[in-house]
Each structure stands twice: as structure tokens, then as C-alpha cells.
């Protein structure tokens, strides 16, 4: 069934509607900035990682998003034994001539019939090594042409193959978004830079505080309309030259002091994330703060911080000098924690 476009819908209205829906219908309370980061993140990457301590609403956020768009999120528990793609996608049994499918594959295939935004959640995704079982998807998401987002499932075509399986291959639809929840404790694997670089990660460190809001019902919105809102935002709110030049200066500072570079992948994500974040009602400088903290400062944890405290203090001062006091709050907080904990 076709889903009609909703007239006069903006990204800011969509963010507010989802936040109010989660609060009024599910008693889940999220800060405004988190919801803006979420929708901008979904524009910049097909993989959203929700991190933090247990009980802060990570899985609930992905669950609520499915409820809001009137199609329940598929929640797939990751097992510690997962080592390759067969755990995720299943495999063809040559002896029985049958394909052993998985819950993940069933959820993925279902999205090929739908027009809305569909959520698949890998719950506790770092119980196993993500770059092992999710490697094929990490590679596919690097391809510019969505027509190349194809996974091989079976070697030959069989008469009763599912309709949307072509020559043993399945095209990953653009309306699907993958979420992964991750706890940071001794029972999990460290998430590698390869994964972080391709994803957008949101960190949860406290439970949301209740707030008053109007009653908000679920919404049927075609993914094509959401995609158009993203494209319109990129055209309407391009990154300003001043902010782009400052970020390049910041890049040079980090290279000089810490021997770390941002990389083209981060700059590419910025071109999408920042305009969409602004269209969601956020400030351009706060979008840069989020990306710098989550994409660059997170890499500092692999450095020997004990010998870099003076350089970190210089970076802290440099952020104030470049962006003004009172901005880059996430980055300042992250740097303070790095210095205190090492």
C-alpha cells in the first residue's frame, strides 16, 4: 500500500513529533539534542551505534522509533559466538539443498516490500567482534551507488526463490537503518575504528528526565519523503566556509599535536550531518562539536594520555579560541574526563 507524503512536514517537526511520541505514548524521555543527533546521524550513515551503561534507554530508543513510524523494529540479539556472516545471514546447505535463514535475514527481506523507514537492531552488538560478522555490510555501505548494495546469498537460482532475490542476490533497500546497542564493560569487545568511522554513535550516560509535552500519535511517513527532507537540508543549509576553514585548522592542530588525522570519511559525513542537524533545529557549531567529539576525540583513547595532558590542555584552549567560550561543550567535557581519568 502506498504511503502518501505528509504535507508541510519539516525535519524539525519530525524530531519534535518523535520526541513527544516517545514521551507521551511510551514514557521514554530523550533530550532534544539527542533526537537531533539521531535524525542527522541517520542521514549521514546507515549504522547508528547506541552506547552507554545499561538501563539508559539505548534499545528503547530504537524500539520507540519503530513504534513512531508504525512498523515495529526488528530486535536481533547478538551472540558471543558470532564469527562470520553466516550467523547474520544464514547459509545454503548443499546436502539438503535448503537455505537456513536467520531472523536478521527475514527482517532485512521484509524491508524490501516496504516504503517506510525500517529499523533493524543488533542488540548488544559488541558481544562479538562487529568487524567479523558485519564486515560485508560495512564494505557495502562504502559504495556510492545504492544499486551496488548487493549481498550474495546462494550460488544458483532456484525455481521457488523469493521474489526479491535476483540470481541468488539481495539488494539492500535504502529504507532500512541498522542500529547497534553497545555496553561498555568487561564482557564486550572494544569497537574498532573501522566500525566507528563508518557509523554515527550516540552515547547515553543518564536516564532522560520527564517533561511535559502534547499527546503525539504515531506517523506514517514514506522513506522517500524523509530522504527528500535530507536532500533539501543539504541544499538549504550547506556548511559555511568559515566553519569549514576552522575545522581544517582544528584538523591541522590535531595532526601536529597528536599525530591523528580526521580522514576523508569524516569530512564526507560532515557534509550531510551538519546541514541536516541545522534543519532539525540545531546550531551548526553544536553539530561540529558532536562530530569532533564522537569521531575524533574518541580515537584519543588509544593514545598514551598520561604523557599528553599538556597537549590536551592546549587543545581545550584552542577550542575556546576558535569557537568561543561556551561552545564545544561535549568536546570540553570529553577532554576533561580524559585528563582526570589518566
C-alpha positions as CSV (number, residue, x, y, z in Angstrom):
1,X,0.0,0.0,0.0
2,X,1.3,3.4,-1.0
3,X,2.1,5.8,1.9
4,X,1.2,9.4,0.9
5,X,3.5,12.3,1.6
6,X,2.6,14.3,4.7
7,X,2.1,18.0,3.6
8,X,4.3,20.7,5.1
9,X,6.4,18.3,7.1
10,X,9.9,19.6,8.2
11,X,12.8,17.8,9.8
12,X,12.4,19.9,13.0
13,X,8.7,19.0,13.2
14,X,9.6,15.3,12.7
15,X,12.2,15.5,15.5
16,X,9.7,17.2,17.9
17,X,6.9,14.7,16.9
18,X,9.1,11.7,17.6
19,X,10.3,13.1,21.0
20,X,6.8,13.9,22.0
21,X,5.6,10.5,20.9
22,X,8.2,8.7,22.9
23,X,7.3,10.7,26.0
24,X,3.5,10.7,25.7
25,X,3.0,7.2,24.4
26,X,5.9,5.2,25.8
27,X,7.1,7.3,28.8
28,X,10.6,7.4,27.3
29,X,12.2,10.8,27.7
30,X,15.0,12.0,25.5
31,X,16.8,15.3,25.3
32,X,16.2,17.5,22.3
33,X,19.9,17.4,21.2
34,X,19.9,13.6,21.2
35,X,16.9,13.4,18.8
36,X,18.5,16.0,16.5
37,X,21.7,13.9,16.6
38,X,19.7,10.8,15.8
39,X,18.0,12.1,12.7
40,X,21.1,13.8,11.4
41,X,23.0,10.6,12.1
42,X,20.5,8.6,10.1
43,X,21.1,10.9,7.2
44,X,24.9,10.5,7.4
45,X,25.2,6.7,8.0
46,X,23.1,3.6,7.8
47,X,24.6,2.3,11.0
48,X,23.8,4.1,14.3
49,X,25.6,2.8,17.4
50,X,23.9,3.5,20.8
51,X,26.5,3.3,23.6
52,X,26.5,3.7,27.3
53,X,25.8,2.0,30.6
54,X,22.9,-0.5,30.9
55,X,19.5,1.0,31.7
56,X,19.9,4.3,29.9
57,X,17.4,3.7,27.2
58,X,19.6,2.6,24.3
59,X,17.4,-0.3,22.9
60,X,14.3,1.7,23.9
61,X,15.2,4.5,21.5
62,X,15.4,2.2,18.5
63,X,12.2,0.4,19.7
64,X,10.4,3.8,20.0
65,X,11.5,4.8,16.5
66,X,9.8,1.7,15.0
67,X,6.7,2.4,17.0
68,X,6.6,6.0,15.9
69,X,6.8,5.0,12.2
70,X,4.1,2.3,12.7
71,X,6.3,-0.7,12.0
72,X,8.0,-2.5,14.9
73,X,11.8,-2.5,14.9
74,X,13.3,-5.9,14.5
75,X,15.5,-6.6,17.5
76,X,18.2,-9.2,16.9
77,X,20.2,-10.4,20.0
78,X,23.8,-10.8,19.0
79,X,25.5,-13.9,20.4
80,X,29.1,-14.1,21.7
81,X,29.8,-17.0,19.3
82,X,29.2,-15.0,16.1
83,X,32.3,-15.1,14.0
84,X,31.2,-14.6,10.4
85,X,28.4,-13.5,8.1
86,X,26.6,-16.9,8.3
87,X,25.5,-16.0,11.8
88,X,23.8,-13.0,10.5
89,X,22.5,-14.1,7.1
90,X,22.3,-17.8,7.3
91,X,23.7,-20.3,4.8
92,X,22.8,-22.6,1.9
93,X,23.0,-26.3,2.9
94,X,24.4,-28.2,-0.1
95,X,23.3,-31.5,1.4
96,X,19.6,-30.6,2.0
97,X,19.5,-28.1,-0.9
98,X,17.8,-25.7,1.5
99,X,18.8,-22.3,2.8
100,X,19.0,-22.0,6.6
101,X,17.7,-18.4,7.1
102,X,18.1,-16.2,10.2
103,X,15.8,-13.8,12.0
104,X,18.0,-10.9,10.7
105,X,17.7,-12.0,7.1
106,X,13.9,-12.3,7.4
107,X,13.7,-8.8,8.8
108,X,16.0,-7.5,6.1
109,X,14.0,-9.2,3.3
110,X,10.7,-7.8,4.7
111,X,12.0,-4.2,4.3
112,X,12.3,-4.8,0.5
113,X,8.4,-4.8,0.4
114,X,8.0,-1.6,2.4
115,X,8.1,2.1,1.7
116,X,8.7,3.5,5.2
117,X,11.8,3.8,7.3
118,X,12.5,0.3,8.8
119,X,14.7,-0.3,11.8
120,X,16.8,-3.4,12.4
121,X,18.6,-3.5,15.8
122,X,21.6,-5.6,16.6
123,X,21.2,-5.8,20.4
124,X,24.5,-5.8,22.4
125,X,26.3,-5.9,19.1
126,X,29.8,-5.9,20.6
127,X,29.3,-9.2,22.5
128,X,31.0,-10.5,19.3
129,X,33.5,-8.7,17.0
130,X,31.4,-6.5,14.8
131,X,34.0,-6.3,12.0
132,X,33.8,-10.1,11.7
133,X,30.1,-10.8,11.4
134,X,29.1,-7.4,10.0
135,X,32.1,-7.0,7.6
136,X,30.1,-7.3,4.4
137,X,27.7,-4.6,5.4
138,X,30.5,-2.3,6.5
139,X,32.0,-2.6,3.0
140,X,28.7,-2.3,1.1
141,X,27.9,1.0,2.9
142,X,31.0,2.5,1.4
143,X,29.7,2.2,-2.1
144,X,28.3,5.4,-3.6
145,X,25.8,3.8,-5.9
146,X,22.9,2.1,-3.9
147,X,22.4,-0.3,-6.8
148,X,25.7,-1.9,-5.7
149,X,24.4,-2.6,-2.2
150,X,24.1,-6.3,-3.1
151,X,24.8,-9.4,-0.9
152,X,25.2,-12.9,-2.3
153,X,23.1,-15.4,-0.6
154,X,23.0,-18.5,-2.7
155,X,25.3,-19.6,-5.6
156,X,22.5,-20.5,-8.1
157,X,18.9,-19.5,-8.9
158,X,16.2,-22.0,-7.7
159,X,12.7,-22.1,-9.1
160,X,10.9,-21.2,-5.9
161,X,13.3,-18.4,-4.8
162,X,11.7,-15.4,-3.1
163,X,10.5,-12.7,-5.5
164,X,13.1,-10.1,-4.4
165,X,16.0,-12.5,-4.6
166,X,17.6,-12.0,-8.0
167,X,20.2,-14.5,-9.2
168,X,20.8,-15.5,-5.6
169,X,21.5,-11.9,-4.6
170,X,19.6,-9.5,-2.4
171,X,19.7,-5.7,-2.9
172,X,19.7,-3.9,0.4
173,X,17.0,-1.3,0.3
174,X,17.7,2.3,1.2
175,X,14.8,2.5,3.6
176,X,16.5,0.2,6.2
177,X,18.6,1.6,9.0
178,X,20.8,-0.6,11.2
179,X,21.1,0.2,14.9
180,X,23.5,-1.4,17.3
181,X,23.4,-1.2,21.0
182,X,26.7,-1.5,22.9
183,X,27.5,-1.8,26.6
184,X,31.0,-0.7,27.7
185,X,32.0,-3.4,30.2
186,X,34.4,-6.3,30.6
187,X,32.0,-8.7,28.8
188,X,32.2,-6.9,25.5
189,X,34.7,-6.3,22.7
190,X,36.2,-2.9,22.0
191,X,34.5,-1.3,18.9
192,X,37.2,-0.8,16.3
193,X,38.0,2.4,14.4
194,X,36.8,0.7,11.2
195,X,33.3,0.4,12.7
196,X,33.3,3.8,14.3
197,X,34.5,5.5,11.1
198,X,31.5,4.2,9.2
199,X,28.9,4.7,11.9
200,X,27.4,7.5,13.9
201,X,27.5,6.8,17.6
202,X,25.3,8.3,20.3
203,X,26.4,8.0,23.9
204,X,23.9,7.6,26.8
205,X,25.2,8.3,30.3
206,X,22.0,9.1,32.1
207,X,18.3,8.4,32.1
208,X,16.1,11.0,30.5
209,X,14.2,13.4,32.7
210,X,10.4,13.6,32.4
211,X,8.9,16.7,30.7
212,X,5.5,18.0,29.8
213,X,4.5,17.5,26.2
214,X,1.4,17.3,23.9
215,X,0.0,13.9,23.1
216,X,1.5,12.7,19.9
217,X,0.3,9.7,17.8
218,X,2.4,7.5,15.5
219,X,3.0,8.8,12.0
220,X,3.1,7.1,8.6
221,X,5.8,8.7,6.6
222,X,7.3,7.3,3.3
223,X,11.1,7.0,3.4
224,X,11.2,8.8,0.1
225,X,9.9,11.9,1.9
226,X,12.4,11.6,4.7
227,X,15.2,11.2,2.1
228,X,13.9,14.4,0.3
229,X,13.9,16.3,3.6
230,X,17.6,15.3,4.0
231,X,18.4,16.3,0.4
232,X,16.6,19.6,0.8
233,X,18.5,20.3,4.0
234,X,21.9,19.7,2.3
235,X,20.9,22.2,-0.4
236,X,19.4,24.8,2.0
237,X,22.0,24.7,4.8
238,X,25.4,24.0,3.2
239,X,28.3,24.1,5.6
240,X,29.6,27.7,5.9
241,X,33.1,28.5,4.7
242,X,34.1,30.0,8.0
243,X,33.2,26.8,9.9
244,X,34.8,24.6,7.3
245,X,38.0,26.6,7.4
246,X,38.0,26.4,11.2
247,X,37.6,22.7,11.2
248,X,40.5,22.4,8.8
249,X,42.6,24.4,11.2
250,X,41.5,22.1,14.0
251,X,42.5,19.1,11.9
252,X,46.0,20.6,11.4
253,X,46.3,21.2,15.1
254,X,45.3,17.6,16.0
255,X,47.7,16.3,13.4
256,X,50.6,18.4,14.8
257,X,50.0,17.7,18.5
258,X,48.6,14.1,18.4
259,X,49.6,12.6,15.0
260,X,45.9,11.9,14.2
261,X,44.0,12.9,11.1
262,X,40.3,13.2,10.6
263,X,40.2,11.4,7.3
264,X,38.0,11.9,4.2
265,X,35.2,9.7,5.5
266,X,34.6,12.0,8.4
267,X,34.6,15.1,6.2
268,X,32.1,13.4,3.9
269,X,29.8,12.6,6.8
270,X,30.1,16.3,7.9
271,X,28.7,17.4,4.5
272,X,25.5,15.6,5.3
273,X,25.3,15.6,9.1
274,X,25.7,19.3,9.7
275,X,23.1,20.6,7.2
276,X,20.5,18.0,8.5
277,X,21.4,18.8,12.1
278,X,20.7,22.5,11.4
279,X,17.4,21.6,9.6
280,X,16.4,19.6,12.7
281,X,16.7,22.9,14.7
282,X,20.3,22.6,15.9
283,X,23.2,25.0,15.7
284,X,26.0,24.5,13.2
285,X,28.6,24.8,15.9
286,X,26.9,22.1,18.0
287,X,26.9,19.7,15.1
288,X,30.6,20.2,14.7
289,X,31.1,19.6,18.4
290,X,29.2,16.3,18.2
291,X,31.2,15.1,15.2
292,X,34.6,16.2,16.6
293,X,33.8,14.5,20.0
294,X,32.5,11.3,18.6
295,X,34.7,10.9,15.6
296,X,38.0,12.4,16.6
297,X,38.3,12.6,20.4
298,X,37.1,9.0,20.7
299,X,40.3,8.0,18.9
300,X,42.4,9.6,21.7
301,X,41.6,6.7,24.0
302,X,44.2,4.6,22.1
303,X,46.9,7.2,22.9
304,X,49.0,7.3,26.0
305,X,47.1,10.1,27.6
306,X,49.3,10.3,30.7
307,X,52.1,11.8,28.5
308,X,49.7,14.1,26.6
309,X,48.0,16.1,29.3
310,X,49.7,19.3,28.4
311,X,48.7,18.9,24.7
312,X,45.1,18.2,25.8
313,X,45.0,21.4,27.8
314,X,46.3,23.2,24.7
315,X,43.5,21.6,22.6
316,X,41.0,22.7,25.2
317,X,42.2,26.3,25.0
318,X,42.4,26.1,21.2
319,X,38.7,25.2,21.0
320,X,37.8,28.2,23.1
321,X,40.0,30.4,20.9
322,X,38.5,29.1,17.6
323,X,34.8,28.7,18.6
324,X,34.4,31.0,21.6
325,X,33.8,30.1,25.2
326,X,30.5,28.3,25.9
327,X,30.7,26.3,22.7
328,X,32.0,22.8,22.1
329,X,30.6,21.7,25.4
330,X,30.8,18.0,24.5
331,X,34.4,18.2,23.5
332,X,35.4,20.2,26.6
333,X,33.7,17.6,28.8
334,X,35.3,14.7,27.0
335,X,38.8,16.3,27.3
336,X,38.3,17.0,31.0
337,X,37.4,13.3,31.6
338,X,40.4,12.2,29.6
339,X,42.7,14.3,31.8
340,X,41.1,13.3,35.1
341,X,41.0,9.6,34.4
342,X,44.6,9.2,33.2
